[in-house]
Amino acid sequence: MSYATVLHFDPATEDAVYAVWDALAGVVDRPMGDIGVRPHVTLADSDHVDLHALEAATATFAASTLPFRLTLSSVGLFSTAEGVLFFGVTVSRALLEMHAEYSRIFSYHARQPNAYYRLGAWVPHVTLAMGLPEAQVSEALAIVRRVPLPIHGSVPELSLVRVPDDGPVETLGVFQLGRGG
């Protein structure tokens, strides 16, 4: 089981990603809509966190962080064992600064943060499908390539989630950005 902090989108952007998930549902073995997660960009992840302290620190961070614009601008594939198909996020100063600041907070409350999300290694993305065997990649990619890009949106909130090894993702807290700053 792991714990992650994720960025969520405005309703129109979220709906655009849900539409892609729905289009992929007949092609992939494990559709994203079946795992109990909303469309998101993961900021940080670890198997070991001080949950209560992280929740408090995340609430403070969110309150002092302004919502910002975000653009989904490309389609990509992590051709690792995870077989992840994704929308790439255009890197902006606001996104990088937010990630850097939150990474410091997260690492204070987590042991062994996931290397994929560390400063200098993070590839901001929105997962469209994961666990894709090679035989499903071309059909899934053909569906995603029909989506008109870029998709411009905003990030108004972030969440802490628990990701069990099996079973649906559980949302532990949703934090609106800019509520106190």
N, C-alpha and C positions, 0 to 999 in steps of 0.2 A: 504494500500500500504506500502511496505517496501523497504529498500535499503540494498543491500548486496555487500560484496567484495568477489570475488571468484577467485580461482586459476585455470588456464587452462593448458592443457597438450600439449605435442609435438603431431604432426599429427598422428603418428602410435598409440599412446595410445588413443587419441581422437577417431580414427577410430574403435579401439577395443570396446570402450564403445558404440559408435553409432551402431555397429553391434548387441550388446546386446539389445539396445533400439529397434532396428528394429525387433529382434526376439520376443520381448515382446509385440509389437504393436497389435498383434492379440489376446492377452490374457487380457490385462489391459484396464480399461475404459478410462483412460486419458494417452496416451503414452507421454513419456518425449519429443519426437521429435515434439509434437504438441504445446508445451508451449513456444517455442522460446528461448530455452536456450541451450548452449553448455555443453558438459560434463565438470564437475568441482568439486572442493572441496570448500565449503563455509568457509571463515575465520571469517566473522562477519556479523551481520544483525541487523537492527533496523527500527522501523517505523518512527523515528524522527531523522533526521540528518541535519547538516549545510552543504548542498551539495557542495557549492563552496569551502568552506574551506577543506572539506573531499577530494574532487578531487585533490586539490593542495597538500595536505599532502600525499595522496596515490601516486601521481606522484613522489614526492620526495622519498618516501619509496621504490617504485619499482626501481627507478634509482640506489639506493644504495644497493639493495639486489641482490645477485647472483642467477642465475637459479640453481636448485637443482634436484637431483634424487628422485623418488617417486615409491613406490611399492603398487599395488593393490593386496592384499594377501588373502582376505577372503570374504565370502558372509554373510550378516547379515540382520536382520529385526528389525526395531523399531516397536514393537507391541503396539504402542500408537494409538490414534485416526487418526494420519496421515498415518498409515500403510505404512511405507517406507521400501522398499527392496533396499539393497545397496551393493557395494563393500567396504569392510573395507580397510583403508589405514594403512600400517605399519608405526608406529610412529617412527620417526627418530629425532635426535638432531636438524638437520636443520629445519625440519617442526615445531617442538615445539618452537624453538627459533623465527622463523618467526612469528608464531601465537602469541607468547607472546609480541613481539615488536609491531606487527600490532594492537593487542588488545588495547594496551595503546594509540596508535594514534587514533584508531576508537572511543574509549570511550571518548576521548577529544572532538570529533565532533558529538557525538550521545547521545541522551537521551534514557535511558532504552534499552540498547542493549539486544538482544534476549538471554535468559539464556542458550540456547543450545550451544552457541558459546563462552561462558565465559571461562576464564582460569580455569582449573581444572574440567570443565564439558564437554568440547568439545570432540566429537567423530568424528575424521576426516573420511569422507566417500564420496563416489560418488553415488548419487541417481540413481537407475536404474528404479524404479517405485514408485509412491506414491499414496495415496488414495486407497490402496488395501483393498477391503473387504475380510473378512476371506475366502470366497468361491474362491477367485482368488489366494490366497497365495501359495497353493501347486503347482498349474500349473506354476505359474511364477517362483517359486523357482526351479522347475524341469528344466526349460529352463536355468536359470542362473547357476545351478550346472554343466552343460555341458561345461561351459567355462573353458579352462585350465588356472589355476592360478599357480604362480603369474604372473601378468603383470607388467613389469618394464618399467618405463617411466621417463619423466622429466617435470618440470614446468618452462616454459620460460616466462610466462606472468600472469598478474592478471587483473581483470576487476571490475569496479563498475557497478552494474545493479539495475534497478528499477523493483520491482516485484509487479504488480498491483493485486488487489483482484480478478479481472477477466480479462482475456486477456493475450496476450503474454508478456514475459519478455523483457524489453528494455535495451540494453547495452548503458551505459552513457559514458564510457571511457575504453579503453584497454591500458594497460601500460606494456611495455617490461621490464623484469627484467635485472638489471645490465647495463643499458645504461649510467649511470653516475658515477659508483663507482668502 
